[in-house]
């Protein structure tokens, strides 16, 4: 029993250290970009030895993959998990806007991080670039699927391709999300996201449905 307890405490300590490293690495990536981020700088920031960092991450590439995975898990927990799996397409997209706004209001660096890393693809290499770009690609595919279902059910306009609509919506959501860091206040950001939500959903609604909603 004592051994099991000790192992549990050790595991918790290791998980906290790993989380702290990912948080510090995220800040470094935002400040210095991928090329400017080194394990030596990370060690200085968290006051650990490089050897201790190597215990958690084999190299800088492994660290970045962990950061990207953290972004994925955070988005899924705070946004994806709150989007209904079925039902009215416009309501599902509305949930996306609502929970995206809440997430970015609390963690504005997430969007800047993904966008910044996407622009540094030449430094990342193909595998890491695919991991970063996969975040946006997966979101676009989710939105495309929702729009497609809405078109088939007759609630979403079908004069435009679902894929094109999805790309445009994701681009708008990303642009507003990334603007959070420069907005004068959280209320200004939330109002902007809410206004965009209204405009986008109104534009998606099939004309025949205008009188019902």
LINLIN-V827755 format. One record per pair of residues at least 12 apart in sequence whose C-alpha atoms are under 7 Angstrom apart, sorted by the first residue. I is the first residue (numbers start at 1). J is the second residue. Records with the same first field share a line. If there is no record, write none. Layout:
I=J  J
This chain:
18=56
22=67
24=42
25=42
26=67
30=113
35=123
38=60
39=60
68=132
71=110
72=135
78=99  103
79=96  99  100
82=95
83=95  96
89=146  147  149  150
90=201
94=197
97=197
101=190  193
104=177
105=180  186
108=180  181
111=174  177  178
112=178
114=132
117=132
118=132  133
140=166  167  170
143=166
144=162  163  166
147=162
148=162
155=205  206  209
156=204  205  206
157=204  205  206
176=193
